[in-house]
Amino acid sequence: MGNPTGQSTGAVDQAKFKKLVADWGRLPPGEQRQALQELTRGMAPRYRESIENYFRNLTNPALNRK
């Protein structure tokens, strides 16, 4: 996430990301918010916004293409 210079690399723990994607729809809203905060802590706003939008879209039925 952060580095010694105080700038974020935008890196995400891939294992945590995959687990969160798999569990996202079953998590209550409060747990979703907390998990997203933990995942994006220390990230630059542009990276954080992209990840938040991705997770918001996971629960948008209009975007679920099966």
KEMILO-89192 format. One record per residue (C-alpha): residue number from 1; residue in three letters; chain; z, y, x. Coordinates in steps of 0.25 Angstrom, whole numbers, plus 2048, in hexadecimal, padded with zeros to 3 digits. Example, Ala and Ser with C-alpha at 12.3 -4.5 7.8 and 13.67 -1.06 7.14 Angstrom:
   pos   code   unit    up   north   east
     1    ala      A   81F     7EE    831
     2    ser      A   81D     7FC    837
END
This chain:
   pos   code   unit    up   north   east
     1    met      A   800     800    800
     2    gly      A   805     80C    809
     3    asn      A   803     80D    818
     4    pro      A   80B     814    823
     5    thr      A   803     820    821
     6    gly      A   807     822    813
     7    gln      A   7F9     81F    80D
     8    ser      A   7F6     814    804
     9    thr      A   7EB     80A    808
    10    gly      A   7EA     806    7F9
    11    ala      A   7ED     7F7    7FD
    12    val      A   7F3     7EE    7F2
    13    asp      A   7FA     7E1    7F3
    14    gln      A   7EF     7D8    7EE
    15    ala      A   7F8     7CD    7EA
    16    lys      A   801     7D7    7E2
    17    phe      A   7F4     7DD    7DC
    18    lys      A   7EE     7CF    7D7
    19    lys      A   7FB     7CB    7D1
    20    leu      A   7FD     7D8    7CA
    21    val      A   7EE     7D7    7C5
    22    ala      A   7F1     7C9    7BF
    23    asp      A   7FE     7CD    7B9
    24    trp      A   7FB     7DB    7B4
    25    gly      A   7F8     7D9    7A5
    26    arg      A   805     7D1    7A4
    27    leu      A   80E     7DC    7AA
    28    pro      A   815     7E6    7A1
    29    pro      A   811     7F4    7A3
    30    gly      A   81E     7F7    7AB
    31    glu      A   81B     7EC    7B5
    32    gln      A   80D     7F0    7B6
    33    arg      A   811     7FE    7BA
    34    gln      A   81B     7F9    7C4
    35    ala      A   811     7EF    7CA
    36    leu      A   807     7F9    7CB
    37    gln      A   810     803    7D2
    38    glu      A   814     7F9    7DC
    39    leu      A   806     7F5    7DF
    40    thr      A   801     803    7E1
    41    arg      A   80E     809    7E8
    42    gly      A   80A     812    7F4
    43    met      A   7FB     812    7F1
    44    ala      A   7F2     81E    7F1
    45    pro      A   7EF     823    7E2
    46    arg      A   7E1     81F    7E2
    47    tyr      A   7E4     810    7E5
    48    arg      A   7F0     810    7DC
    49    glu      A   7E7     816    7D0
    50    ser      A   7DD     80C    7D3
    51    ile      A   7E6     800    7D2
    52    glu      A   7EE     806    7C6
    53    asn      A   7E0     807    7BF
    54    tyr      A   7DD     7F9    7C2
    55    phe      A   7E9     7F4    7BC
    56    arg      A   7E8     7FD    7B0
    57    asn      A   7DA     7F7    7AD
    58    leu      A   7DF     7E9    7AE
    59    thr      A   7E7     7EB    7A1
    60    asn      A   7DB     7F3    79A
    61    pro      A   7D5     7E9    790
    62    ala      A   7C8     7F2    790
    63    leu      A   7C6     7EF    79F
    64    asn      A   7C9     7E0    79E
    65    arg      A   7BC     7D9    7A0
    66    lys      A   7BC     7CA    79E
END
